[in-house]
Amino acid sequence: MRKHVIGALVVTMALGLSACGSGDSGGDGGETSGKGKTLTVWIMEGTNPDPKPFFNEVAAAFKKKTGATVKVEYQQWATAQKKFTTAIEGGPSQVPDVAEVGTTWIPQFAETGGLVDVTDKVKDSGLNDDLVEGLADAGTLDGKQYGMPWYAGVRGLLYRKDIFEKHNLKAPTTWKELRDTALVLKEKEPGMISFPVAGGAEMFATPFV
């Protein structure tokens, strides 16, 4: 079986399920047969409250369609990046076939050859026109798609209403307004951090960069 560590955003799930098999033609419309084979999937714990029922259903449906067994292994976010890096360095036999990974890990893993380019597979499936652009971009590097959207979190910006009223500022609605507002606050309120990022939460600031 070819090994596919396919990116997912913290926020995405990789599309590599069609990789199972070695080109054998099955009896269901000529689809790839995975009979007797196992698809290893790494899923992060904590993304969803209890993913086990969902993946049990997916595994049953996948086996019925392809004949392959889906083996889900749950990983911890705190140690996952190091585990992925070690697995990639260890070669194809060490990495999972499909994996959920953090958005910011996509470039790192793709540049080291740890991810499979699924651009053509996504186009052939017709899914490329049915993806949220921002999420698809997070799984793309240099025009090639390595990850499929799986899970997205909506972020919110909070601001001090009293400080904004004090300086006659309005809530920003564009990137430029956000930057301009932050610069004004930096000048007017030197004792404050105009755009703070919580410690250990760099992933929240990365999209702004």
N, C-alpha and C positions, 0 to 999 in steps of 0.2 A: 504494500500500500504506500502510495506517495504521502509524504508528510506535509501537512499544511498548517502552519501557525498563521492564522489569518486574523488580522487586526480587528478589533472592535473598539469602539470608543468607550469611554466610561459610560458609556453612551453607545457603543456599538457591539454588535455580535457578528462574527465573521461568517461569511457564506462559503463553506468549503464542503458541505455535505455531498455535493456531486462528485467529490474527489475519490470517494470510496470505490475500490475496485481497480482493476488494471486494464480496463478497456474491454472486458468481456461483455458480450451482449446478453442482456437478460431477456426474460420472456414477456416483459411488460412494455410493449411499444419500443423495444430496442434499447431501453435504458440500461445504464451500467449496472452490472450485477455485483452485489456485495456479499453474496451468500458465503457464510463461513468466515467473514472478515469482521474486524472490530474497528469502529471509529471512536478514537479517544477525544474527548471534549473537556477543556478546562473552563470552569465557570467560577467567577469570583463570589465568595460568600459576602452577604451584606448588600449586594445590589438590589435584591428583592427580598422581602420577608421570608418566604418559603418557596424556593424555586423547584423543589423536588417533584411535586405533583405535575407541574408543567413539563419538566423534562422526562418524566415517566411516560407521559402521553406522547411526547415527541419521539422518544425512543421506540415505543410500540408502533407508531405510525411509520417511522422510518424503516423499521425492520420489515414491516408488512410490504412496503413499497420496493425495498432494495435487497432485503435478505440479510443486511448487515446489522450487527449488534452495536448499539451506542453505549459507550462507557463514559459516564460523566464523573469527573474528579473535581471536587470543590477546593478552591485555593483561597488563601488569605491575601487581602490587598496589601498588607504591610510587607509581605515577603515575596509577593508575586513577581515584581519586576526583576529581582535578582534571580529568582527561579527560572524565569523565561530566558534571561541572558545566559545562565549556566547551561540550560537545555539547548539553546541555539549553538553555543560553542561546542557542545557535545556531539552535534551532528543530527541528521534526520531521524535516527532511531530514538532520540531523547525528547523530541518535541511532540506536542499533541497535534492532532489533525485539524482541529478547530479550537479556537480559544477566544474568550472575552478578554480584551486588554484595555488599558487606559488610553484615552485620546492622545496624550502627549508621548506615548510610547511608539506610536506608529512610525514616525520618521526614523527613530533609532533602530528599530527592528528591521525596517525595510532597507535601510542603508547597509546593514550587515548581511543582507540576503536571507533574513529569517522569515520573511513573509512571501507569500505567493501572489503574483500579479493576477487579479481576477477580472481585469477590465473587460476582456472579451467575453468571459463567461456571464458577466452581469448584463452586457449588451445582448448576447444571444438569448438570455432568459427574458428579455424585455423589461427588466426591473429598473434599468437606468433612468427611465422617464418617470418612475414612480417613487423617487427618493427625494427627501428634503435636501435641498442643495447644500445647506450649511453642514448637515450631518455627513453627507457623502464626501464633502471636501475634507472633513476631518480624517477620513480614511484614505485620502489620496495624496500621493507624493510625486512631484515631477510629471503630472498628467496621468499617472498610473494609479489604479484603484487597488488597494490592498485590504480594505476593510469594509464591511457592510454595517449600516446603522442597526443598532440593537437596543440601546437604552439611552434616553436623553433626559437631562435634568434642566429645568428652567431656572435661571438665576434672576435675582432681583437686586436692584440698587436702592439702598436706603439713604436718606439724607436728613440733616438736622434742619427742621422747618424754621426754628428760631434764628439759626445762623443765616439761612437763606433770606429770610425777611429782613434781617439786620443789614444785609448788603444788597438788598433789592435784587436778588437772584431768583431765577425760575428753574424748575426741575428740567435738566437737559433731556432732549429727545433724540439727539444725534450724537455721533462720535465727536464731531467738532465742538458741539455745545458742551459735551462732557469735559473735553480737554480745556476749553476756555474757562469753564466754571472752576475746574480744579486749579488752574493758574491764578484766577482771581482770589480764591480762598487761600492759596499758598502765600499770596502777597498780603491779604487783609488779616489773615489769622495765622501768623508765623508760629504760634504755639501749638497749632493743630496739624495733624497729617491730613492733607486735603483729599487724598484718595488712598485710604488704608487697605491693606490686605492682611487677613488673619494669618498668624504664624502657622506654618505647616499646610497652608492651603494655596500653594502656588498655582495649582491647577485651575483655580477660579480666576486668576489674573492672566493666565496664558492666552485665553481667547482675545483679550484686549490687545495683547502684543501682536 
